[in-house]
């Protein structure tokens, strides 16, 4: 084949360039057109789901089914995340406890999770979420007769039950944290039945149930600063008061040198537990939208949750550095509880505040944790993990903070998107005192009711004969191996088991010659 001349080569190159340019221009134009089509579709869909009215008039049955399916999947994923918080609670409580209380913590958390599932299926969900009156629901026991979907959410009742079961389990687990080290396991069984089956769901109905009188009053609690955390923290306070401190516990007001909480036996697992709880909170708060379609709401809630946790951790860490018992030291325990305090506080207002508000209320939660810990120490109330300041006091603060920091931009979430036609506005954003007043009334009503009923229940169990008494026998608390061996027959660590077995053999005079050779 005869080679092309230079002029022919140039001509061929120009033809190819023109052809490639046309192809490139066509591809580029296609991409631009596609981009405009996507943007137009996004604007159109956003307009369709912006309000409830539009959604009700626009969506076909097939589209509604797809929306409900997406919302159900989102709710179930959130439920799995919240349930995973139990691993965080176990590690946090075990890490902050003393070594000889570790197995007891594990067993209590396992038992509470199993008990809560059965009780919340049998009676708890009915009391809390079924139709009834302003004080209690009285349908759907054992989920019998429940409708296919829960109210107007479009989510199956069984999926909603699972999500709310994970919340109920959280409340039950909170209570055990303040009562570590001196509660009998049979006493734990009794008070857990009371809290999970009756106290939490009945009082929770007032704020979250259909027709609840506090909800009708205008009280808001998006994901449970009051309903979950305040109830759990206040019941913890009642239990700690009725039990009294652990034997040998020295308080700082009695001995400034030797007083204070006994050192945590494993800060590593306590810190890891805190991270697991933080991760689970992304199901706790964003999942409470019950709506995958509310994209802006989910993102805002998740961001606010993160910022409040960070601010709470910072505030508690620096307060402990400047004023804590180990001055000029960065305290892991206070930092962990500061993070958790920030998470608890943001749980109520997370949907309605902006990032600045989230940081501010989270930082104040860190202060509440620090001051609350010292307040309990002054009052000689023994709370090994800080359940009362973290969940009780920060739950109260978080609920009140909505009346201060609600940004005046956001209304309510819904299955097809948000309805911002009636936004909540706090005092600092020009909303006046009305919302704050309602939050105070609702929260303090639940605080008073929870403490009164829990205290009477704990006191009654404390009067029962052993082994059903709320407090374990003295020799069970002080004996070798502590509650782990006395209640459960095994220590948490194998070296302890070897030591206990050897000691028992030595005391019994039955040591084999091979051991003494």
C-alpha positions in Angstrom: 0.0 0.0 0.0 1.4 3.4 -1.0 2.2 5.6 2.0 0.2 8.9 2.3 1.8 12.2 1.6 2.3 14.8 4.2 -0.7 16.8 2.8 -2.9 13.8 2.9 -1.9 13.0 6.5 -2.8 16.6 7.6 -6.2 16.3 5.8 -7.0 13.0 7.5 -6.1 14.4 10.9 -8.3 17.4 10.4 -11.2 15.2 9.4 -10.8 13.1 12.5 -10.5 16.1 14.7 -13.8 17.5 13.3 -15.5 14.2 13.7 -14.2 13.8 17.3 -15.3 17.4 18.1 -18.8 16.7 16.9 -18.9 13.5 19.0 -17.5 15.3 22.0 -19.9 18.2 21.6 -22.8 15.8 21.3 -21.7 13.9 24.5 -21.2 17.2 26.4 -24.6 18.5 25.3 -26.2 15.3 26.3 -24.6 15.5 29.8 -25.8 19.1 30.2 -29.3 18.2 29.1 -29.3 15.2 31.5 -28.2 17.4 34.3 -31.0 19.8 33.7 -33.5 16.9 33.5 -32.2 15.6 36.9 -32.4 19.1 38.5 -35.9 19.6 37.1 -37.0 16.2 38.5 -35.5 16.9 41.9 -37.3 20.3 42.1 -40.6 18.7 40.9 -40.3 15.8 43.4 -39.3 18.1 46.2 -42.4 20.2 45.5 -44.6 17.2 45.5 -43.4 16.0 49.0 -43.0 19.5 50.6 -46.4 19.5 52.3 -48.8 16.9 53.5 -51.6 18.3 51.4 -49.7 17.9 48.2 -48.6 14.5 49.1 -52.2 13.4 49.9 -53.4 14.6 46.5 -50.5 13.6 44.3 -49.3 10.1 45.1 -50.8 7.1 43.5 -51.3 3.9 45.4 -48.2 2.4 43.9 -46.1 5.5 44.9 -47.5 5.4 48.4 -46.5 1.8 48.7 -43.0 2.6 47.7 -42.8 5.5 50.1 -44.1 3.4 53.0 -41.6 0.6 52.1 -38.7 3.1 52.2 -39.9 4.5 55.5 -40.3 1.0 57.0 -36.8 0.0 55.9 -35.4 3.2 57.4 -37.3 2.6 60.7 -36.0 -1.0 60.9 -32.4 0.0 60.3 -32.7 2.6 63.0 -34.2 0.0 65.3 -31.2 -2.2 64.7 -28.9 0.7 65.6 -30.7 1.5 68.8 -30.7 -2.1 69.8 -27.0 -2.2 69.2 -26.7 0.4 72.0 -27.1 -2.4 74.5 -23.6 -3.5 73.7 -22.5 0.0 74.5 -24.4 0.1 77.8 -22.9 -3.2 78.8 -19.3 -2.1 78.1 -19.8 1.4 79.6 -21.3 0.1 82.8 -18.9 -2.8 83.2 -15.9 -0.6 82.5 -17.0 2.0 85.1 -17.9 -0.6 87.7 -15.5 -2.4 90.0 -13.9 -5.6 88.8 -16.0 -7.9 91.1 -19.2 -6.4 89.7 -18.6 -7.0 86.0 -20.5 -10.3 85.5 -23.4 -8.9 87.5 -23.6 -5.9 85.0 -23.5 -8.3 82.0 -26.2 -10.5 83.4 -28.5 -7.6 84.4 -28.2 -6.1 80.9 -28.9 -9.4 79.2 -31.8 -10.2 81.4 -33.4 -6.7 81.1 -33.2 -7.0 77.3 -35.0 -10.4 77.3 -37.6 -9.3 79.9 -38.3 -6.0 78.1 -39.0 -7.8 74.8 -41.7 -10.1 76.4 -43.3 -7.3 78.5 -43.3 -4.7 75.8 -45.0 -7.2 73.5 -47.5 -8.3 76.1 -48.6 -5.0 77.8 -46.0 -2.1 77.3 -46.7 -1.3 73.7 -50.4 -1.3 74.4 -50.2 1.0 77.4 -47.9 3.4 75.5 -49.0 3.6 71.8 -52.5 2.2 71.5 -55.7 4.3 71.5 -57.1 5.0 75.0 -57.4 8.2 77.0 -55.0 11.0 78.0 -53.3 8.8 80.6 -53.1 5.2 79.2 -53.7 3.1 76.1 -55.8 0.0 76.6 -55.9 -1.8 73.3 -53.6 -4.2 71.3 -52.3 -6.3 74.3 -50.0 -9.0 72.9 -50.3 -7.0 69.7 -53.7 -8.6 69.2 -56.2 -6.6 67.2 -53.6 -4.1 66.2 -54.0 -2.5 62.7 -51.7 -3.3 59.9 -49.9 0.1 60.1 -49.4 2.5 63.0 -51.7 5.5 62.8 -50.8 7.7 59.8 -47.1 6.7 59.6 -47.7 4.0 56.9 -45.3 1.8 58.9 -46.4 -1.7 59.9 -47.2 -1.9 63.6 -44.8 -4.8 64.0 -41.9 -2.6 62.7 -43.0 0.3 64.9 -43.1 -2.1 67.8 -39.5 -3.2 67.2 -38.3 0.4 67.0 -40.1 1.3 70.3 -39.0 -1.9 72.0 -35.3 -0.8 71.5 -36.2 2.5 73.2 -37.9 0.8 76.1 -34.9 -1.5 76.5 -32.7 1.6 76.7 -34.8 3.1 79.5 -34.6 -0.1 81.5 -30.8 -0.4 81.1 -30.2 3.1 82.3 -31.7 2.3 85.7 -29.3 -0.5 86.4 -26.3 1.8 86.0 -26.9 3.8 89.2 -27.6 0.7 91.3 -24.5 -1.4 90.4 -22.6 -3.3 93.2 -25.3 -3.7 95.8 -28.6 -4.8 94.0 -29.6 -8.4 94.3 -30.4 -10.0 91.0 -33.9 -11.1 92.1 -34.5 -7.5 93.2 -33.4 -6.4 89.7 -36.0 -8.7 88.2 -38.8 -7.1 90.2 -38.0 -3.5 89.6 -37.3 -4.2 85.9 -40.8 -5.6 85.6 -42.2 -2.5 87.2 -40.3 0.0 85.0 -40.5 -1.8 81.6 -44.0 -3.1 81.9 -45.8 -0.2 83.6 -43.8 3.0 84.6 -42.1 3.7 81.3 -45.0 2.9 78.9 -47.8 4.5 81.0 -46.0 7.7 81.7 -44.6 7.7 78.2 -48.1 7.6 76.8 -48.7 11.0 78.2 -46.2 12.5 75.8 -46.0 10.1 72.9 -49.2 8.1 72.9 -52.3 9.1 70.7 -54.3 11.5 72.8 -51.7 11.8 75.6 -52.6 14.8 77.8 -49.1 16.3 77.6 -49.0 16.0 73.9 -52.3 17.7 73.7 -50.9 20.5 75.9 -48.3 21.1 73.2 -45.4 19.3 74.9 -42.6 18.2 72.5 -40.0 15.5 72.9 -38.7 14.4 69.5 -36.7 11.3 70.4 -36.9 11.0 74.2 -34.8 13.3 76.4 -37.8 13.1 78.8 -39.7 10.0 77.8 -36.6 7.7 77.7 -33.7 9.4 79.5 -35.4 11.5 82.2 -37.7 8.6 83.2 -34.6 6.3 83.3 -32.4 8.8 85.1 -35.1 9.7 87.7 -35.9 6.0 88.4 -32.1 5.5 88.8 -32.1 8.3 91.4 -35.0 6.7 93.3 -33.2 3.3 93.3 -29.8 4.7 94.4 -31.5 6.6 97.3 -33.4 3.6 98.5 -30.4 1.3 98.2 -27.9 3.6 99.9 -24.2 3.6 98.9 -22.1 0.5 98.4 -20.4 -0.8 101.6 -17.1 0.9 102.1 -17.9 3.8 99.7 -16.3 7.0 101.0 -17.6 10.4 99.9 -15.5 13.4 99.2 -17.2 15.6 101.7 -16.3 13.1 104.4 -12.7 12.6 103.3 -11.2 14.9 100.7 -8.1 12.8 100.3 -9.6 9.3 100.0 -13.2 10.1 99.1 -14.8 9.9 95.6 -15.9 7.3 93.2 -13.8 4.1 93.2 -11.7 4.0 90.1 -13.1 2.4 87.0 -11.7 -1.1 86.6 -11.4 -0.9 82.8 -11.6 2.5 81.1 -10.8 1.0 77.7 -14.1 -0.9 77.4 -15.9 2.1 79.0 -14.6 4.4 76.3 -15.4 1.9 73.5 -18.9 1.5 75.0 -19.3 5.2 74.7 -18.4 5.2 71.0 -20.9 2.3 70.4 -23.6 4.4 72.2 -22.7 7.4 70.0 -23.0 5.3 66.9 -26.4 3.9 68.1 -27.7 7.4 68.6 -27.7 7.8 64.8 -30.6 5.4 64.9 -32.1 6.9 68.1 -32.4 10.5 66.9 -32.6 10.5 63.1 -34.7 7.3 63.2 -37.4 9.0 65.2 -38.4 10.8 62.0 -39.9 7.4 60.9 -39.5 8.8 57.5 -36.7 8.2 54.9 -38.4 10.8 52.7 -37.7 13.6 55.1 -34.1 13.9 53.8 -33.4 17.4 55.2 -34.8 16.4 58.6 -32.6 13.3 58.9 -29.5 15.2 57.9 -30.2 18.0 60.3 -30.9 15.7 63.2 -27.8 13.7 62.6 -25.6 16.8 62.4 -27.1 18.3 65.5 -26.6 15.0 67.4 -22.9 15.0 66.4 -22.2 18.6 67.3 -23.9 18.4 70.7 -21.9 15.3 71.6 -18.7 17.0 70.6 -19.5 20.1 72.6 -20.5 18.1 75.7 -17.3 16.1 75.6 -15.2 19.3 75.3 -17.0 21.1 78.1 -16.8 18.2 80.6 -13.1 17.5 79.8 -12.0 21.1 80.4 -14.1 21.5 83.5 -12.5 18.4 84.9 -9.1 19.8 83.9 -9.7 23.1 85.7 -11.8 22.1 88.6 -11.8 18.3 88.9 -10.4 16.1 91.6 -7.3 15.4 89.5 -6.5 19.0 88.6 -4.4 19.6 85.5 -5.3 16.1 84.2 -7.5 15.2 81.2 -10.1 12.9 82.8 -11.5 10.1 80.6 -14.5 9.4 82.7 -15.8 13.0 82.7 -15.1 13.3 79.0 -17.1 10.1 78.2 -20.0 11.2 80.3 -19.8 14.7 78.8 -20.2 13.2 75.3 -23.2 11.1 76.5 -24.7 14.1 78.3 -24.6 16.1 75.1 -26.3 13.2 73.2 -29.0 12.9 75.9 -29.7 16.7 75.8 -30.0 17.0 72.0 -32.4 14.0 71.9 -35.4 16.2 72.5 -34.7 19.3 70.4 -32.6 17.7 67.6 -35.2 18.3 64.9 -35.9 21.9 65.7 -32.6 23.5 66.5 -29.8 24.8 64.2 -26.1 23.8 64.6 -25.2 26.8 66.8 -28.0 25.9 69.2 -26.9 22.2 69.2 -23.3 23.2 70.1 -24.6 25.6 72.9 -27.0 23.2 74.5 -24.4 20.4 74.2 -21.8 22.4 76.0 -24.2 23.3 78.8 -24.9 19.6 79.1 -21.2 19.0 79.7 -21.5 21.5 82.6 -24.6 19.7 83.9 -22.8 16.4 84.0 -19.8 17.9 85.8 -21.9 19.8 88.4 -24.4 17.0 88.8 -21.7 14.5 89.6 -20.4 16.7 92.4 -23.9 17.3 93.6 -24.6 13.6 94.0 -21.2 13.2 95.8 -22.2 16.0 98.2 -25.6 14.4 98.8 -23.9 11.0 99.5 -25.7 9.3 96.7 -23.7 6.5 95.1 -24.1 6.4 91.3 -21.2 4.3 89.9 -21.6 5.2 86.2 -23.2 8.7 86.4 -26.6 7.6 85.2 -28.4 10.3 87.2 -26.4 13.4 85.9 -26.1 12.0 82.3 -29.6 10.7 81.7 -31.7 12.4 84.4 -30.3 15.9 84.7 -29.2 16.2 81.0 -32.6 14.8 80.0 -34.3 17.6 81.9 -31.9 20.2 80.5 -32.4 19.0 77.0 -36.1 19.1 77.2 -36.1 22.7 78.6 -33.5 23.7 76.0 -36.1 23.3 73.2 -38.0 26.3 74.6 -34.8 28.3 74.3 -33.1 27.2 71.1 -35.9 26.1 68.7 -34.8 28.0 65.6 -38.3 29.0 64.3 -37.7 27.2 61.0 -38.9 23.6 61.4 -42.3 22.1 62.1 -43.1 18.4 62.1 -41.9 15.5 60.2 -44.1 13.1 58.2 -44.2 10.0 56.1 -43.9 12.0 52.8 -41.7 14.9 54.1 -41.7 17.8 56.5 -44.5 20.2 57.2 -42.9 23.5 58.2 -46.0 25.6 58.1 -46.1 25.9 62.0 -42.4 26.0 63.1 -41.4 25.8 66.8 -39.7 29.0 68.0 -37.7 29.3 71.2 -37.1 32.2 73.5 -33.7 33.0 72.0 -35.1 33.1 68.5 -38.0 35.5 69.3 -40.6 32.9 70.2 -41.4 34.2 73.7 -41.9 32.1 76.8 -44.9 29.9 75.7 -42.9 27.0 74.4 -40.5 27.1 77.3 -43.4 27.1 79.8 -45.0 24.1 78.1 -41.7 22.2 78.1 -41.2 22.9 81.8 -44.7 21.8 82.7 -44.5 18.6 80.7 -41.0 17.6 81.8 -41.6 18.4 85.5 -44.9 16.5 85.5 -43.0 13.4 84.3 -40.1 13.9 86.7 -42.5 14.1 89.7 -44.6 11.2 88.6 -41.6 9.0 87.8 -39.8 9.7 91.0 -42.9 9.2 93.2 -43.9 5.9 91.7 -40.3 4.6 91.4 -39.4 5.5 94.9 -42.5 3.6 96.3 -41.7 0.6 94.1 -38.1 0.5 95.1 -38.9 1.0 98.8 -41.5 -1.8 98.7 -38.9 -4.2 97.1 -36.4 -3.1 99.7 -38.7 -4.4 102.4 -39.0 -7.9 101.0 -37.1 -10.8 102.6 -33.9 -12.1 101.1 -33.2 -13.2 98.4 -36.0 -11.0 96.9 -34.9 -7.9 98.8 -33.7 -5.0 96.5 -30.3 -5.0 98.3 -28.1 -8.1 98.3 -27.0 -9.6 101.6 -23.9 -8.0 103.2 -21.7 -11.1 102.9 -22.7 -11.3 99.2 -21.5 -7.7 98.6 -18.3 -7.9 100.6 -17.3 -11.6 100.1 -14.5 -12.7 97.9 -15.5 -12.3 94.3 -18.3 -9.9 95.2 -21.7 -10.1 93.4 -20.1 -11.9 90.5 -19.4 -15.0 92.5 -22.2 -14.6 95.0 -25.0 -14.1 92.5 -23.6 -15.8 89.3 -21.0 -18.2 90.4 -18.2 -16.9 88.2 -15.8 -14.0 88.1 -15.3 -12.0 84.9 -11.6 -12.8 84.6 -10.0 -16.3 84.6 -7.2 -15.3 86.9 -9.7 -14.3 89.6 -11.3 -17.7 89.2 -8.0 -19.5 89.7 -7.4 -17.4 92.8 -10.8 -18.0 94.3 -10.6 -21.8 93.7 -7.1 -22.0 95.2 -8.2 -20.0 98.2 -11.2 -22.2 98.8 -9.0 -25.3 98.6 -6.5 -23.8 101.0 -9.3 -22.9 103.5 -10.7 -26.4 103.2 -7.4 -28.1 103.7 -7.8 -30.2 100.5 -4.8 -29.0 98.6 -3.3 -31.8 96.5 0.4 -32.6 97.1 1.2 -31.7 93.5 0.3 -28.1 94.2 2.6 -27.9 97.2 5.5 -29.8 95.8 
